[in-house]
Amino acid sequence: MKDLVPQNAVDAVAKRIRERASINYYIPTIGHAANLETPQYFEIMPFTDVDKPPCRFFAIDGSQNHHTFYNGISLALYRAGYLCYQYGKPQCVNDANDPFNLAQLYTPENTLVLRESDIGQMYDELLSLPPVAAFLSFCDDEPDVVFAYKKEAAVRTLSTFLGFAQQVLEWSLVYEIATRPEIQSGDYILRDGTLRPLEIKQQYIVKLGAYVKEKGMRLLAVTKQSPVKMELSYTFTQIDNYLQDTLKHNYGFTNPSGNDRKLCAFLEVPESVLLGAYGSGAQFIKKSITGGRGCGLFFAARLDYVEKLQNYDWLLIDLNIFDVIPGIEQKNLTRSLELVKSIMYDLTALTQEHYILGYPYPLADVHNTVTIPAVLKDELVARVKTSLYETAHLDHTEIENFFLDTHNRF
């Protein structure tokens, strides 16, 4: 079969990747404690201790899915939720009294779209969901002021609305968790992605970040997918080699004779790297609580080190800027090195599961819990059909044709 992509296009992609992956930002492998933009090394939490920290780890994620049938009927699904781990065990965060259902999930009732106005009704329902209503009350402004764009733009297309709704609901859950009665200072709220939403204006995310900080909780986001990782590819290789070939042989390990001696590393992502990853016009590169996006400060980290060529990876971690720079509102940009170190150390308690080595397992768990699989569409269609058969005065052909997928016929 003839190649679908011309070879010159493939070669151009490969060339571009080689160029970006070989950039040397001259970040030294030997870090300096006074400069978080250089590598900071520390010993991983012993495996025997990973379930001992008393702090709670809340993890948030969301999902969306939709399908349009030949007659224009669309089924649109979105939801978000969170779960909690403490002492390595899942904790119940809902009122279901079900030992197999411990997560708190929010799924709207409106899932059927027959006309454009139905998307507007889904928007209205989103605002009425308890966590969203509570978050808007916290923001103390109208939705058109809090959100980055007005209702008309949010409901322009179904896919646009679903992405908007998922993000708004997820951020509302950050506020809900921070107001739960059982939370204590030192507890964590983890999100997938970044702390820089496009859907909510920065001042309200900054207000939320400050509120979480006042509660003594640690807010952060984690992702394995970021252009920053391409920019730092050369740097990561240099650090990996230094850890493997030099540092691990002369580091003052707590247990020098142990077989589980592992070193981790992290560094604040320099502005030059952010500029290369996102471009000069990107609001993502702002290390500020004004003029940018959200309340995050990017760090690159590897939180579970094993031998080279095995299953490990670097993460991009967006820490709450109020944790890293406590005096930022007073224009004091001094970094809190010890607090950042303690956060990274605590995270290593979550990254030693072999099936997801290096990635926090609560985030993997909530992703599996919340994600709307493709088969859910089939389940929903089957249940709607059953309901129609039971209650509607329609014949078999009419009901089946409502949900006919012509793509499966060819």
C-alpha positions as CSV (number, residue, x, y, z in Angstrom):
1,M,0.0,0.0,0.0
2,K,1.3,3.4,-0.9
3,D,2.6,5.5,2.0
4,L,0.0,7.8,3.4
5,V,2.6,10.3,4.6
6,P,5.4,11.4,2.2
7,Q,8.9,10.5,3.3
8,N,10.1,14.1,3.3
9,A,7.4,14.9,5.8
10,V,8.6,12.1,8.0
11,D,12.2,13.2,7.7
12,A,11.2,16.7,8.6
13,V,9.5,15.5,11.8
14,A,12.5,13.4,12.8
15,K,14.9,16.4,12.2
16,R,12.8,18.7,14.3
17,I,12.7,16.1,17.2
18,R,16.5,15.7,17.0
19,E,17.0,19.4,17.1
20,R,14.7,20.0,20.1
21,A,16.0,16.9,22.0
22,S,19.6,17.9,21.8
23,I,19.4,21.5,23.1
24,N,21.9,22.1,25.9
25,Y,20.5,24.7,28.4
26,Y,23.7,24.4,30.4
27,I,22.0,23.3,33.5
28,P,24.8,21.8,35.7
29,T,24.5,18.2,36.9
30,I,25.9,19.1,40.3
31,G,23.2,21.2,41.9
32,H,23.3,24.2,44.3
33,A,21.0,24.3,47.3
34,A,20.6,28.0,46.9
35,N,19.3,27.7,43.3
36,L,16.3,25.5,42.7
37,E,16.8,25.8,38.9
38,T,19.7,23.3,39.4
39,P,19.2,19.6,40.2
40,Q,18.4,18.8,43.8
41,Y,19.1,15.2,44.8
42,F,17.6,13.2,47.7
43,E,17.2,9.7,48.8
44,I,13.9,8.0,48.1
45,M,11.5,7.1,51.0
46,P,12.3,3.5,52.1
47,F,9.8,1.1,50.7
48,T,9.0,-0.1,54.2
49,D,7.9,3.5,55.1
50,V,5.8,4.4,52.1
51,D,2.5,3.6,54.0
52,K,3.4,5.3,57.2
53,P,2.9,9.1,56.4
54,P,-0.3,10.2,58.1
55,C,-1.2,12.7,55.4
56,R,-4.1,12.1,53.0
57,F,-3.6,12.0,49.3
58,F,-6.7,13.2,47.4
59,A,-6.5,12.7,43.6
60,I,-8.8,14.3,41.0
61,D,-9.6,13.5,37.4
62,G,-12.3,13.9,34.9
63,S,-13.5,12.4,31.6
64,Q,-15.7,13.1,28.7
65,N,-17.2,11.2,25.7
66,H,-19.8,11.8,23.1
67,H,-21.2,10.1,20.0
68,T,-23.5,11.4,17.2
69,F,-25.8,9.1,15.4
70,Y,-26.9,9.4,11.7
71,N,-30.1,11.3,12.6
72,G,-28.3,14.0,14.5
73,I,-29.0,12.7,18.0
74,S,-25.9,13.0,20.3
75,L,-25.2,11.3,23.5
76,A,-22.8,13.5,25.6
77,L,-21.2,12.3,28.8
78,Y,-18.8,14.1,31.1
79,R,-17.9,13.5,34.8
80,A,-15.3,14.2,37.3
81,G,-14.4,12.8,40.7
82,Y,-11.9,12.2,43.4
83,L,-10.6,9.5,45.7
84,C,-8.4,9.5,48.8
85,Y,-5.6,7.3,50.1
86,Q,-4.2,7.3,53.6
87,Y,-1.6,4.9,55.0
88,G,-1.6,3.3,51.6
89,K,-5.3,2.4,51.8
90,P,-8.3,3.9,50.0
91,Q,-10.6,5.9,52.1
92,C,-14.3,6.4,51.6
93,V,-15.2,10.0,50.5
94,N,-18.9,9.5,49.7
95,D,-22.1,8.7,51.4
96,A,-22.9,5.6,49.4
97,N,-22.1,3.1,52.2
98,D,-20.7,0.8,49.5
99,P,-17.4,-1.0,50.2
100,F,-16.7,-1.2,46.5
101,N,-17.5,2.4,45.7
102,L,-15.3,4.7,47.7
103,A,-14.8,7.6,45.3
104,Q,-16.9,10.8,45.1
105,L,-18.2,11.1,41.5
106,Y,-20.3,13.8,39.9
107,T,-22.1,12.9,36.6
108,P,-24.8,15.3,35.2
109,E,-28.2,13.9,34.2
110,N,-28.5,15.7,30.8
111,T,-26.8,13.5,28.3
112,L,-29.1,13.8,25.2
113,V,-28.5,16.5,22.6
114,L,-31.2,16.9,20.0
115,R,-30.6,20.6,19.2
116,E,-28.1,23.3,20.0
117,S,-30.3,24.7,22.8
118,D,-29.8,21.4,24.7
119,I,-26.1,22.3,25.1
120,G,-27.2,25.5,26.8
121,Q,-29.3,23.4,29.2
122,M,-26.3,21.2,29.9
123,Y,-24.3,24.4,30.7
124,D,-27.0,25.5,33.2
125,E,-27.0,22.1,34.8
126,L,-23.2,22.3,35.2
127,L,-23.6,25.6,37.2
128,S,-26.2,23.9,39.4
129,L,-24.0,21.0,40.4
130,P,-23.2,21.3,44.1
131,P,-19.4,21.6,43.8
132,V,-19.6,24.1,40.9
133,A,-22.2,26.2,42.7
134,A,-20.0,26.2,45.9
135,F,-16.9,27.2,43.9
136,L,-18.7,30.1,42.2
137,S,-19.9,31.2,45.6
138,F,-16.3,31.1,46.8
139,C,-15.2,33.2,43.8
140,D,-18.0,35.7,44.6
141,D,-18.6,36.7,41.0
142,E,-20.9,35.8,38.2
143,P,-20.0,32.9,35.9
144,D,-19.4,35.2,33.0
145,V,-16.8,37.0,35.1
146,V,-15.1,33.9,36.6
147,F,-14.9,31.9,33.4
148,A,-12.5,32.9,30.6
149,Y,-15.3,33.0,28.1
150,K,-19.0,33.5,28.2
151,K,-21.8,31.0,27.9
152,E,-22.3,31.6,24.1
153,A,-18.6,30.6,23.4
154,A,-18.7,27.7,25.9
155,V,-21.7,26.0,24.2
156,R,-20.7,26.8,20.6
157,T,-20.0,23.1,19.9
158,L,-20.6,20.0,21.9
159,S,-16.9,19.1,22.1
160,T,-16.1,22.6,23.3
161,F,-18.7,22.5,26.0
162,L,-17.6,19.0,27.2
163,G,-13.9,20.1,27.6
164,F,-15.1,23.3,29.4
165,A,-17.4,21.4,31.7
166,Q,-14.9,18.8,32.7
167,Q,-12.3,21.4,33.6
168,V,-14.7,23.6,35.6
169,L,-16.0,20.6,37.5
170,E,-12.5,19.3,38.3
171,W,-11.4,22.7,39.7
172,S,-14.6,22.9,41.7
173,L,-13.6,19.6,43.3
174,V,-10.3,21.2,44.4
175,Y,-12.4,23.6,46.4
176,E,-14.7,20.9,47.7
177,I,-11.8,18.8,49.0
178,A,-10.2,21.8,50.7
179,T,-13.5,22.3,52.6
180,R,-14.0,18.7,53.7
181,P,-14.2,18.4,57.5
182,E,-11.6,15.7,57.9
183,I,-8.7,17.4,56.1
184,Q,-5.6,18.4,58.1
185,S,-2.5,20.4,57.5
186,G,-0.1,18.4,55.3
187,D,-2.8,16.7,53.2
188,Y,-2.4,16.7,49.5
189,I,-4.6,17.5,46.5
190,L,-3.3,16.0,43.2
191,R,-4.5,16.7,39.7
192,D,-3.6,15.4,36.3
193,G,-2.2,18.0,34.0
194,T,-1.3,21.5,35.3
195,L,-2.5,24.2,37.7
196,R,-3.1,26.5,34.7
197,P,-6.6,26.1,33.3
198,L,-7.7,28.0,30.2
199,E,-11.3,28.0,31.2
200,I,-11.1,30.0,34.5
201,K,-9.5,33.4,34.9
202,Q,-6.2,33.5,36.7
203,Q,-7.3,35.6,39.7
204,Y,-9.8,33.0,40.8
205,I,-7.4,30.1,40.5
206,V,-4.9,32.2,42.4
207,K,-7.5,32.9,45.1
208,L,-8.1,29.1,45.3
209,G,-4.4,28.4,45.5
210,A,-4.0,30.8,48.3
211,Y,-7.0,29.3,50.1
212,V,-5.6,25.8,49.8
213,K,-2.3,27.1,51.2
214,E,-4.1,28.7,54.2
215,K,-5.6,25.3,54.9
216,G,-2.1,23.8,55.1
217,M,-2.8,21.5,52.2
218,R,-0.5,20.9,49.2
219,L,-1.9,21.4,45.8
220,L,-0.1,20.1,42.8
221,A,-0.6,18.7,39.3
222,V,1.4,16.0,37.6
223,T,1.8,15.1,33.9
224,K,4.1,12.9,31.8
225,Q,3.1,14.7,28.7
226,S,4.7,18.2,28.2
227,P,6.8,20.0,25.6
228,V,9.1,20.8,28.5
229,K,10.3,17.2,28.5
230,M,11.5,17.5,24.9
231,E,13.4,20.7,25.8
232,L,15.1,19.1,28.7
233,S,15.8,15.8,27.0
234,Y,19.6,16.5,26.9
235,T,19.6,17.7,30.5
236,F,17.7,14.6,31.7
237,T,20.3,12.4,30.0
238,Q,23.1,14.2,31.7
239,I,21.5,14.0,35.1
240,D,20.6,10.3,34.6
241,N,24.2,9.5,33.7
242,Y,25.6,11.4,36.7
243,L,23.2,9.6,39.0
244,Q,24.0,6.2,37.6
245,D,27.8,6.5,37.1
246,T,28.9,8.8,39.9
247,L,26.5,10.0,42.6
248,K,25.1,6.7,43.6
249,H,28.6,5.4,44.4
250,N,29.5,8.1,46.9
251,Y,26.1,9.4,48.2
252,G,25.7,9.2,52.0
253,F,22.8,6.7,52.0
254,T,20.9,6.1,55.2
255,N,21.5,2.4,54.8
256,P,24.8,2.2,52.9
257,S,24.6,-1.6,52.6
258,G,20.9,-1.8,51.5
259,N,19.8,-3.1,48.1
260,D,17.1,-0.5,47.8
261,R,19.3,2.6,47.6
262,K,17.7,5.0,45.2
263,L,18.2,8.6,44.5
264,C,15.6,11.1,43.1
265,A,16.1,14.4,41.5
266,F,14.1,17.6,40.8
267,L,14.6,21.1,39.6
268,E,12.6,24.2,38.9
269,V,12.1,24.6,35.2
270,P,14.0,27.8,34.1
271,E,12.3,30.5,32.1
272,S,14.5,29.8,29.1
273,V,13.2,26.2,28.9
274,L,9.6,27.4,29.2
275,L,10.3,29.9,26.5
276,G,11.6,27.1,24.2
277,A,8.7,24.8,25.1
278,Y,5.8,27.2,24.8
279,G,7.0,30.3,22.9
280,S,7.3,33.9,23.9
281,G,3.6,34.7,23.7
282,A,2.5,31.8,26.0
283,Q,1.0,32.7,29.3
284,F,2.2,29.4,30.6
285,I,5.7,30.7,31.0
286,K,4.9,33.4,33.6
287,K,6.3,32.7,37.1
288,S,3.8,35.0,38.6
289,I,0.3,35.3,40.1
290,T,-0.7,38.0,37.5
291,G,-0.5,38.1,33.8
292,G,-0.2,34.4,33.3
293,R,-2.2,31.2,33.9
294,G,-3.3,29.7,37.2
295,C,-1.2,29.4,40.3
296,G,1.5,26.9,39.3
297,L,5.3,26.8,39.2
298,F,6.8,24.1,37.0
299,F,9.3,21.5,38.3
300,A,10.8,18.6,36.5
301,A,11.2,15.6,38.8
302,R,12.1,11.9,38.7
303,L,10.6,10.3,41.8
304,D,11.7,6.7,41.5
305,Y,15.1,5.9,40.2
306,V,16.1,2.5,39.0
307,E,18.9,1.3,36.8
308,K,19.3,2.8,33.3
309,L,17.2,1.3,30.4
310,Q,14.5,0.2,32.8
311,N,11.0,1.6,33.4
312,Y,11.5,5.0,34.8
313,D,10.6,8.5,33.6
314,W,10.6,12.1,34.4
315,L,7.5,14.0,35.4
316,L,6.4,17.6,35.1
317,I,5.0,18.7,38.4
318,D,3.2,22.0,38.8
319,L,3.5,23.0,42.4
320,N,1.2,25.6,44.1
321,I,3.2,28.8,43.7
322,F,2.2,29.8,47.3
323,D,4.0,26.7,48.6
324,V,7.2,27.4,46.6
325,I,7.2,31.2,47.0
326,P,5.4,32.0,50.3
327,G,6.1,35.7,50.0
328,I,5.1,36.2,46.4
329,E,2.2,38.5,47.3
330,Q,4.8,40.8,49.0
331,K,7.1,40.6,46.0
332,N,9.5,38.4,48.0
333,L,10.6,35.7,45.5
334,T,12.7,33.6,47.9
335,R,12.0,29.9,47.3
336,S,11.1,27.6,50.2
337,L,13.6,24.9,49.4
338,E,12.9,22.7,52.5
339,L,9.1,22.7,51.8
340,V,9.6,21.8,48.2
341,K,12.0,19.0,49.3
342,S,9.4,17.7,51.7
343,I,6.7,17.7,49.1
344,M,8.9,15.8,46.6
345,Y,9.9,13.3,49.3
346,D,6.3,12.7,50.3
347,L,5.5,12.0,46.6
348,T,8.0,9.2,46.5
349,A,5.6,7.3,48.8
350,L,3.2,7.2,45.8
351,T,5.6,6.3,43.0
352,Q,7.0,2.9,43.9
353,E,4.3,0.7,42.5
354,H,5.9,-1.5,39.8
355,Y,3.0,-1.2,37.3
356,I,3.3,2.6,37.1
357,L,6.8,3.1,38.3
358,G,7.5,6.8,38.8
359,Y,3.9,8.0,38.6
360,P,1.7,8.6,41.7
361,Y,-0.7,5.7,42.0
362,P,-3.6,7.7,43.3
363,L,-3.7,9.6,40.0
364,A,-3.6,6.3,38.1
365,D,-6.4,4.9,40.3
366,V,-8.7,7.9,39.9
367,H,-8.1,7.9,36.2
368,N,-9.3,4.3,35.9
369,T,-12.2,5.1,38.2
370,V,-13.4,8.2,36.4
371,T,-12.6,7.6,32.7
372,I,-15.7,7.1,30.5
373,P,-14.8,4.1,28.3
374,A,-16.1,3.7,24.8
375,V,-18.3,0.8,25.8
376,L,-20.2,3.1,28.1
377,K,-21.9,4.5,25.0
378,D,-23.1,1.1,24.1
379,E,-24.4,0.5,27.6
380,L,-26.2,3.8,27.7
381,V,-27.8,3.2,24.3
382,A,-29.0,-0.2,25.4
383,R,-30.5,1.2,28.5
384,V,-32.2,4.0,26.7
385,K,-33.6,1.5,24.2
386,T,-35.0,-0.6,27.0
387,S,-36.6,2.4,28.6
388,L,-38.2,3.3,25.2
389,Y,-39.5,-0.2,24.7
390,E,-41.1,-0.1,28.1
391,T,-42.6,3.4,28.1
392,A,-42.9,4.8,24.5
393,H,-45.5,4.0,21.9
394,L,-42.9,3.3,19.2
395,D,-42.3,0.3,17.2
396,H,-39.1,-1.7,17.1
397,T,-37.8,-0.2,13.8
398,E,-38.3,3.4,15.0
399,I,-36.4,2.8,18.2
400,E,-33.5,1.0,16.5
401,N,-33.2,3.7,13.9
402,F,-32.8,6.4,16.5
403,F,-29.4,5.0,17.4
404,L,-28.3,3.7,14.1
405,D,-24.6,4.1,13.5
406,T,-24.1,4.2,9.7
407,H,-20.3,4.0,10.1
408,N,-20.7,0.4,11.2
409,R,-22.6,-0.4,8.0
410,F,-19.7,0.3,5.7
